[in-house]
Amino acid sequence: MPIPRGLRFQAVHSHDIGHAYALAVTTDAHGPFNLAAEPVIDRSHLAELFDARVVAMPPPLVRAGLAVGWHARMLPAAPELFDAVMHLPLLDTGRARAELGWAPRYTAVEALRQLLAGLRAGAGEDTPPLVADAGGPWRWREFLSGAGGRELLDQHS
């Protein structure tokens, strides 16, 4: 599995976010809180999640491939999104832990594992970005309308 060298990011389960929100609205807390679970996800965690051997790829090569796919309307995300992901800051969750008493119940790996299970099962919700029947497992309606096309959104609105 090709993974850009240096890729790392954080994840948090939606239930943990909901719990933090409930704590925030039932206390005198003010302002924003950073929420993230441990561990920071890196190549080794992705290899475990996908049960695959990871090959480190130079980020400029990955970006070039994404740019070709984007301009050919075969990928739904611009290469600038890749740039942003490669430069994500790591969040300090200390304030949420200290002021709210918040701690995630799920690890970042567990959160991603559940996300992947939902994707594999075709789970969804009744909103265009989350609809489960968006044209089959490969989202062919979206592909035919072009990456970023409106056919899917118009169909469900």
Secondary structure, 3 states (H helix, E strand, C coil): CEEECCCCEEECCHHHHHHHHHHHHCCCCCCCCCCCEEEEECHHHHHHHHCCCCEEECHHHHHHHHHHHHHCCCCCCCHHHHHHHHCCCCCCCHHHHHHHCCCCCCCHHHHHHHHHHHHHHCCCCCCHHHCCCCCCCCCHHHHHCCCCCCHHHHHHC
